[in-house]
């Protein structure tokens, strides 16, 4: 979710189910707390992002331009991070 150009959070099943249990949640923005969720910065290495994904047990991370503006520019998934290693493994097997 983006609010006024800044990334606020990503909705997944867990968040939606939590929202269904709490009748005080009326708007999507109410599903997110005041803390900025985990994200990836455009200038970070894939290794750094892969570590963050593993530590937080996430499937994907939003990629933003910088921590201040949090302008969303993409999403990187766990499978995106594994693809280069898979290609190398396939090459080694050939």
C-alpha positions in Angstrom: 0.0 0.0 0.0 1.2 3.5 -0.9 0.0 6.6 0.9 0.8 10.0 -0.5 3.6 8.4 -2.6 5.3 6.6 0.4 5.3 2.9 0.9 3.2 2.0 4.0 2.9 -1.8 4.0 2.1 -4.9 2.0 -1.2 -6.7 2.5 -1.0 -10.5 2.7 -3.4 -13.2 4.0 -2.1 -12.9 7.5 -2.8 -9.1 7.7 -6.2 -9.6 6.0 -7.3 -12.3 8.4 -6.2 -10.2 11.4 -8.3 -7.4 10.0 -11.3 -9.6 9.8 -11.1 -10.4 13.5 -10.8 -6.8 14.5 -14.1 -5.0 13.9 -12.5 -1.6 14.6 -10.5 -1.8 11.4 -12.4 0.1 8.7 -9.8 1.2 6.2 -6.9 -0.6 4.7 -4.4 1.9 6.2 -5.7 0.8 9.7 -4.2 -2.7 9.0 -0.7 -1.2 9.5 0.8 0.1 12.7 3.1 3.1 13.1 6.3 1.1 12.4 7.6 1.0 8.9 7.6 -2.7 7.7 10.7 -4.4 6.4 11.8 -3.1 3.0 14.7 -3.2 0.6 16.6 -0.1 -0.6 17.4 0.2 -4.2 21.2 0.4 -3.5 21.4 -2.7 -1.3 23.0 -6.0 -2.4 21.0 -9.1 -3.1 22.9 -10.8 -0.2 21.7 -8.1 2.2 18.1 -8.4 1.0 18.2 -12.2 1.1 19.4 -12.0 4.8 16.6 -9.7 5.7 14.0 -12.0 3.9 15.4 -15.0 5.9 15.5 -13.2 9.3 12.0 -11.9 9.0 10.6 -15.1 7.4 9.2 -13.2 4.4 8.4 -14.3 0.9 9.0 -10.8 -0.7 10.1 -7.3 0.1 9.1 -4.0 -1.4 12.0 -2.1 -3.0 12.0 1.7 -2.3 14.2 4.5 -3.6 15.4 5.6 -0.1 14.3 5.3 3.5 13.0 8.8 3.8 10.7 9.0 0.8 9.9 5.3 0.7 8.8 5.7 -2.9 8.0 2.2 -4.1 9.9 1.1 -7.2 9.4 -2.7 -7.2 9.1 -5.9 -5.3 11.8 -8.6 -4.9 10.8 -12.1 -4.0 12.6 -15.0 -2.4 12.6 -16.8 -5.8 14.1 -13.8 -7.5 17.0 -14.0 -5.0 17.5 -17.7 -5.6 17.5 -17.5 -9.5 21.2 -16.6 -9.9 22.3 -19.4 -7.6 20.1 -21.8 -9.5 21.6 -20.8 -12.8 25.1 -21.3 -11.4 24.1 -24.8 -10.1 22.7 -25.7 -13.5 25.8 -24.6 -15.2 28.0 -26.6 -12.8 25.9 -29.7 -13.5 26.3 -29.3 -17.3 
